[in-house]
Amino acid sequence: MRSTLFYIPHEILGLPLLGFGWLLLALILGCIGWLVLLYRQGRLGAEFMSGLPVWAIAAGIVVFILPVVESRWPDGEPIGLPVRGYGIMVLMGLFAGIGLTIWRGAQVGVSSDLIFSLGFWMMAGGVLGARLFFVVQYWDEFLVYPPGERLIAIVKLTEGGLVIYGGMVGGALAGALFCWRYRLPVMAFADLIAPGFLIGSAFGRMGCLLNGCCFGGICTADLPAISFPQGSPPYVAQLESGRILGVTTGQSHDGQTRDSHIESVEPGSIAAEKWHATPGMPFNLDYRSLPPEPGVDDPARTWAVSAAVTINDRTQVLEPEQLPKWSLPVHPSQIYSAIDSLLLCCLILSLQPWVRHDGQAFFSAVLLHGIARFTLEFIRSDESGKFGTALTISQWISIAGVTLAIVGFLITLRRPAYRAWIWQ
C-alpha cells in the first residue's frame, strides 16, 4: 500500500507552485503561445473566444482550488501537492481506456478526434458520478464538518473518495448524452467503448490497492491473502472491531453498531495477555490517528494509531509500538477485481465481431461484470448491508445492472440483425 506516492514541493526557488506562482505562470505562457499559433494560422477570432473559457477555468483551479487541497503539517505549514497512488492509477486507466478505444475505433472507421471528445465527456461524467456516489454512500462522514468546510470536503479529491461503480454509471450516461447530442449510434458506441471501460476499471482497482480501500475480509483459509500497514483502512477496521486485539464482538444485523461485550477471545492475543479477557466482558475502544511529525517523519507515510481500550472496566492506552504493525491477512479483493476486469476486457474484445446486434457486446459486459461484482462483494468487509438486508449497495446495483443487461439483450433479439460498422 502506498496511498501518497510523493509530494510536489510547495515552493520552487522561493516561489510557490500553486496560487499566484509557477503553475499560473506556465498557464499564462501557454496561453500566449496558443494565441501566437492561432494568429499565425489566421484563426484568432472565433477559436480564441471558444478556447478562452477553458484557460480561465484552468487558471481559477490553479489559483483558488489547488491551494485548498494542498497538504499541510498539523501546525498549518504547507507540505505540497500530494500525488496519490489512486489518482495516478485512475489517470493511467483513463489513458489505457482511450488508447484501446482509439485503436479499436480505427478498425471500424471512427476518428480519434471523435473518441477524444467522447472520452472528455465520459471522464467528466465519470468523475462526477464516482464522487457523487461516494458522497451519498458515506454522507454521515461529511456531516461532521461545518457547512463551509463540508463543501470543501465534498470537492476535495486528493484523499481518494471515488466509487468505481458510480464512475461507470456517470461515464455511461455522459457517453449516451454525447451520442444523442451529435446524433451518433448509441449502442454501436457502447460496444466500442466497453473494453476501454473495463481496462480502466482494472487500473482503478490497482489504485484501490495502493489506497487501501475496497479491502477484503479477514482470510482464515489457505487462500491468497495480503496484509496492510498500521493506520490503513483495513487495519483501522480490524482495530475498531477488536480483531487486531484478538477478540470478536457482537454485531448488529446491519453492521453499523456493535454490542459492548466480547463474544470470543483468541488464546495468546493482546486482549488475552493484557486484560485476561473472557467472553461476556464489556468492551469499548477509541483510537486516535497520529500524523507524521514535521522534520522527523516521511509526510507520505501511513499515519500510526494509538488506541484506548476498555475491557471489563479496565482502560489502557496502547501506543503505536504496542500495537501490531500489520493488519490480519485479508482477501486481496482489489487484485481479484482487477483480474476480473482485465479478463472481461479481453473477452468483450473477442466477442465484438461475432454478435449480430449493436449493444449485445455492451450488455454482455454489464451482465458478466455485475455477476462478478456481486460475487466478489461476499469477500469484502468495507461495506455494510443496505435496505434491511445483508446485501451491500454495490450488490444492489449489480442486481439492477444485470437486470438491465438481460432486458436490453432481449430487446435486441426482437429486432432485425444490424451492425453500424463492419467489425474485424
N, C-alpha and C positions, 0 to 999 in steps of 0.2 A: 504494500500500500504506500502511495506517495501522493497525498492529496494536493499539496503545493510542490511543484517541481522546482521553482526558483522565483526570486523577486526581481523585477525590473527596478533599478535604483530610483529613489525619489528625486535625486539630483545628479546631474552630469555636468562637470566643470562649473559648479556653483549655480547653475540654472535649473529650476525644476523641470521635470519631464512633462508633467501634466499641468492643467490650468493654463496660465499665460507663460508657457515655456517652450521646450524643444519641439514637442509634438504639434503645437499650434503653429510654430514657425515652419515646420515641414509641410503642414497643410497649406499655409499661405504660399510657400514657394511652389508647391504642386499646382495650386490653382492658377498662379501666374504662368507657369509652364503650359498648362492646359489652354489658357487664353491665347498665348503666343501661337500654339499649334493651331487653334481654331482660326486665328487671324490669317495665318499663312495659307490655310486651306480654304479661306473665304467662307467660313461657316460660323462667323462670330455672332450672328443675330439670334435666331430662334433657338439654336442649340445651346447657346450660352445661357439664355433665360431658363431653359428646361433643366440644365445641369446645376444652376446656381443654388437652388434649394438643397441639393444633396451636399454640396460643400458647406452650406450654412449649418445643416443638421450635424455634419461631422465635427465642425468647429464647436457647436454647442455641446456635443457629447464630451469633447476633449476638455473644454473649459469648466463645465458645470457638473457633469455626471461622473467622469472618471476620478476626479479628486475625492468624491464622496466614497467611492468603493475602494480607494487606496487603503491598504492595511496599515495599522498603527500599533505601536507598543502600548502597553497598559497606561503609560503616562501621557499618551497622546502624540508622541513623536512619530512622524511618518516613517514607515519601513520602505514602502514602494508598492508597485502594482504587482499583485500576485499572478503568477502563471500557473493555473490549476491543471492537474493531470486530466481531470474530467473534461475541461474545456478544450484542451489540445486534442483529445481523442474524438470529441464531437466534431471538431474542425476537420480532422483527418477523415472522419466518416462522411462529412459533407463533400469533401474533395473526391473521395473514392466513389460516392454515390453519383455525383455529377459526371465524373470521368467515365464511369461504367455506362451511364445513360447516353453520353455523347458517343461513345464507341458503338453502342447498340443502335443509336439513332442514325448514325452514318450509314448503317447497313440497310435501313429502310427509308432513307432519303429525308430525314429530319435534320435541319441545320443546327449547328452548335449554338448559334446566336439565340435561336428559339429555346433551346434547352437551358441556356444560361439564364434567360429571362424567367422561364418556368421555375428554375432552381432558386432564383432570388425570392420569388413569391412563396415557394414552399418552405424555404428557410425561415422567412419572416413568420409565416403561419405556424411552422413547427415550433419555433422558439416561444411564440405567444401561447400556443396550445400546451406545450410542455410546462411552462411556468404557471399558467392558469390552473392546470390540473394539479400541480404541486400545491399552489396556494389554497385551493378549495379542499384538497385532501388533508392538508396539515394546517387548516385555518386556526386551530387552537393555539398553535405555536406563534402565530402573528398577533394574537390578542394580547400578549404580554407587553407589546410595545405601545408607547403613547401614540395617538393618531398621527402626528407628524413623522415620527420615526417609523411607524408601521408602513407608510407609503414607500419610504426609502428601502425598508427591508423587503418589500414585495418586489421591487425592481432590481434589487441587488443580486446579481447572478454569479458573482465571483466565488461565493461559498457553495456553489452547486445549486440543487433545488430545481432540477428539470426532470419531469417524468416522461420516459420514452414513449409510453402509450399515448400520453397527451400530445407529444410531438408528432406522432404518426397521424393522429386524428386531425390535428391542426394543419399539418402539411398536406394531407389528402384533401381537406376542404379548400385550402388555398389553391391547390393544383386544379381542382374542379372549377373553382371560380375563374382561374386564369383561362382554362379551356373554354368556358362559357363566354368570357369576355372577348376572346379572339376567335370564336366560332371554330374550335378545334374538336376533333372526335375524342370525347372524354374517355370512353372505355379503351380505345386504342392507346391513348397516352397512359392510362392506368396500367395497362400491360407493360408499356415501355419502361415506366419508372419503378415498377415493383421490385426488380432486383437491386436497383440503386438504394431504395428504401431499406432493404434487408441488409445490404453490406454496411450501410450507415449505422443500422442498429447494432451490428456486430462490433463496430468500433465503439459505439456508445456504451455497450456493456463492459468493454475493457476499461472505459473511463469510470464506470461504476466500481470496478475492482480497485482502481487507483484511489478513488474517493472513499471506499469502504462502505458505500451504501448498497441497497438491494441485496443484503447478505443472506446467507442460508442459515438454517437452524443447526443446532449442535449435532455433530456427526458422531454417533457411537458405534456404527457398523464398520466393517472392514471395507471402506469405500474411500475414494479420493477425498481429501479434506485440506483445509487451509486455515491458518491462524492469523489474527490481526493484532497489531501492537496496542499497548495500553493507550486509552483515550480515543480509540477508533469507535465508530458507531456499533460494531458487533461487540466490542469489549464493554462499552457502557451499557448496552442492553443486557449482557450477561451479568454485569455488576448489579444493576438495578433489580434484576430478578433473583439475585443471590447465588446464581450458578457458579460464578467465579469463586465464591467463598465455600462452595461445596454443599449448598442447601437448595431445596426446591420449596416454593411457597404456593399457597392456594391461589388459583387463578379464577377470575370470573369467566363467564361464557364468552363475552366479547373481548377479553384480553386486555381491557383498558384499566381495570382495577384489580388488586390482589388482596386476599385476606392477610391479616397481620399475624400469621402463625406459620411455623415451619412444618412442612409435610414429611420431608425426608432429609437425612444428613449422610454425606459421603464419608466413610471412615478415613481418617488421616487428613481431612481437609482443613482449611483455615478455621472454619466455624467449629469443627470438632476439637481442634487443638487449643484455640484461644478461648472459646466460650463453653466448651464441653456441651455443645448444642445437641438437643434431642428433639424428636418430633413433638409438636404441640406447643413449643415455646413461642412467645411473642417475638416478632421480627420487624425491624424497621431499618431503612438505610437511606442516607442522604450523601450524595457525592458532590465534589467540587472540582471543576477543571482548573488546572494550573497553567497559565500561559507561559511561554518562554521568557526568560529574563533578559533584558537588554544588555548587549555586550558579552553575555555569557553563553546563551543557548542559540542554536540554529533557529531562526524565526519560522522556518518551514517545517519544523518537526511537529509530530502529533503531540497535542497537549497531554501532559501527565494528569493523573487524577488522584485525589485523596478521598477517603470515604469514612463517614461517621456511622458506625454500625451499632445498633442496639438489639441485643438478644437477651431475652429474659430480664429486661430492665437494666442490663449492664451495657454501658456505652463505651466504645473505644474507637479512637480515630486511627485509621490505617493510612500512613503516608505512602507516596508512590513506591518507595523502595520496599515497603512491606506487602505490597500487592503484587500479583503475578505480572510479569512484563508482557505476556501474550494472552490472548483470549483462548478459550477452549476451541478445539478444532470444529470448524463448521463446513457444511456442504458448499463447494465452490459454485454457487448458483450463477454468479456473473459469468464464469467461464462456460458453464453449460449453456447459458442463454446466447453467448457469443457464437459458440459452435452451432447451435440450432439455427441462428440467423444466417450464418455463412453457408451451411448446408442447404437451407431453403433458397438462398440466393442462387446457388448452382443449379438446384432443381428447377426453379422457375425459368432460368435462362435456357435450360434444356427443353423445357415444356413449351416455350413461346411459339416455335414454328409449327407445332403439331395440333394445337387446339383449333377449332373451326369457327369460333365466335370471338370477337373482341370482348375483353373483360374476363374471359374464363381463366386466363393465367393470373390475373389480379385476384379474382375471387378464390382461386386455389391457394395463393399466398396468404390471404386473410384467413382462410379456413385452417390451413395447416399451422400457421403461426398462432392462431387462437387456441388450438388444441394443445400445442406445445407449451404455451404460456400458462394455460390453465393447469397443466400437469406440474410444471416447474414451481408453481406457487406452493405446492404441498411441502417442498423442502426449504422454503423461505420462512423467515420468522420476523421480518421487519414490518409486517402489516397485520392488523387485527381484522376480524370478521366484521362485515357490514350488514345493515338491514336485518339485524337479529339472527344472523346465520354465521356459520364458521367460514363462509366464502369471503375472500378479500375483494376489494373494489376492482382489482385487476382481473380476478376471476369472473366477476360480473360483466366487466367489459369484454372479456374473452367470449363469454356466452353470447353477448349481443353481437360481437363481430362474427362468430361462427354462424349464428342465425342469419345475419345479413348476407354472408357469403353464400349460404345454401339457397336463400331466396333469390339472390342475384344470379347464381348459376342456373337455377331452374327457369328463370325468366329468359335467359339467353337461349336455352334449349328450345323454347317455344317459338323462337324467331328463325327465319332463314339464315343459313350459314353466311357469314360476311366478315371479312378482314379488311381494314382500311389500307393496310400495307401488305406487301409480299415479304414474309419473314424468311430469313435464311437460317 
